[in-house]
C-alpha cells in the first residue's frame, strides 16, 4: 500500500508528465529498488524482529495490501464508467465549450467519492496495524520506534489536545502516534512484505 495523498481532479491531471518517459535500464531499476529497500531496512533492522513477531505482522500487512488492490480496482471501475462522458467533455472543451457547472460537480463528486474510499481504507489499515504492533512489539522495540519518530518529526509528537502542555500527554497515546507513523512509512509500504519474508528465515 502506498500512503495516499489527496489531490483535486485538476491537480491530479496537472501532475501527469507531458513528455514521454525515458525507459530506465534494468541496472537502474535494480539500483533504485535496492536503495528503496535499504531505506526501509534502516527502519526495520534496528527493531531486531523475532520470527514469531514477523509471523504475527505479515498477515495484517498482506490483508492491507489486498484491500488496497481491491480499492484500486474499484477506482478503475469508477473511471471506466465515466470515461465516455469525460471524453466527450474533453472534446467539447477542445472545441471551445467548457464543462457546465453541473458537469464539473459530477466530476468533482466522482473524485470525492474515490478519495473518501481511499481515506477509509488507509485509516482502517493504519488502525489495524497499530493495534497489532502494540500487542506484538516489546518495550525495547517500541522505544526504537519512538526514537525513529522523534528523529523523523524533530520532536516527540503528542495529541493536539496536549499541544499546550506536552508533558501531560499519556505515554500510551504518544506511543500510539509513533507507532502510527511507523506503520505508515514502513509496514504499509508494499516493498516491506518481501523484505519481511526475506528476513524471516534468519530471525531468532
Phi, psi and omega in degrees: 000137176256132181301124187281147170243141183270113178246147170288163180300320181295315181295323180296316179294319182294336183280350181290128180302143183261356177239150180299133180290150175279129180287119183287155177287156177304324179294322179294319178298315180297319179294317180297318179296319180297319179296316179299320180292319180298319178301316178294317182296333176296336177264338184270311187303317181300339180286339180051056182298141175272158181302320181295327178289317177299320179296330177283322186280321186304315180301320178294320179294318179292322178297320178296319179295319179296320178293324178295319178295324177295322177297317178299324178293320177297319178298317180298316179297318181295318180291323178296325181293326183265357184305312180302321182291311184289330176294321177294318178296323178297314180299320179294321180295320177299324180282354176113356180252108181283159180302146177287171178299322178295318179296318178298320180295320180297318178295318180296318180295320178298315180293321180296322179293319177296316179296321180298315178297319180299314181296318180297315179297316181297312182297321179294318179298316179297313182299317180298316183284329174297315179300321180290319180293325177300321181281329189266316185290142173274178186296322179297318180291320178296322177295322178293319177298319178296319179299316180295321179296315179300320180291322181295317186260355178082359179189167177287126179278141176228156176303149184305326183293346179251013184301324182285337182215074186304331182295341180275352182292128179298143184301320183294328179285322176295317179299317181298323178294318179295318179294322178298319178296321179293317178301314184294318186265352181231297190291334180266001176279129187300331181291341183290329181300306177296332177293317177298320179293328177287324180285328188310313184297334182258357179287143182278000000 
